[in-house]
């Protein structure tokens, strides 16, 4: 079963930088795994701990929050707020038996299409090696 495991990855991408980088990766025809599902948010700072935990509860195998480069957030310090929330969510996950490594915070600028594709590939491969989310089969699957 593990050989054919394809992880579901949720990427919360800020509108101004990370989402634009994802768009650029697509328009430059940079390949990245199709199992990365992008959710555009106004700012990475708007991604709350509950959104991250709900993604896992709904069956995601990995999640990353992608914000602007440090010091370059369009909403001043949203990406710093997001990084703090990601760190807190990782602690909560560990406390309930989900590996914290399944969650990452990344920073991108709008012009980093190549880097977006590289990150999506790296995270997908890491999660593929880890296997399915341990609570995935105890709850409803991702639609």
Secondary structure, 3 states (H helix, E strand, C coil): CHHHCCCCEEEEEECCCHHHHHHHHHHCCCCCCCCEEEEEECCHHHCCHHHHHHHHHCCCCEEEEEECCCCCECCECHHHHHHHHHHHHHHHHHHCCCCHHHEEEEECCCCCHHHHHHHHHHHHHHHHHHCCCCCHHHCCCCC
